[in-house]
Amino acid sequence: MLHTNSQIIKHKVGLLNLAEELQNVSRACKVMGVSYVLSL
């Protein structure tokens, strides 16, 4: 379970870093193939 949680956290951190770089959360979600609603 810890391994799965770690993967989820790394993915979300990556998403947040990309969103910061792009200055757009919605666009970062589209690039990473994640639903904007599920990313919150």
Secondary structure, DSSP 4 states (H G I P E B T S, - for coil): -HHHHHHHHHHHHHHHHHHHHHT-HHHHHHHHT--TTTT-
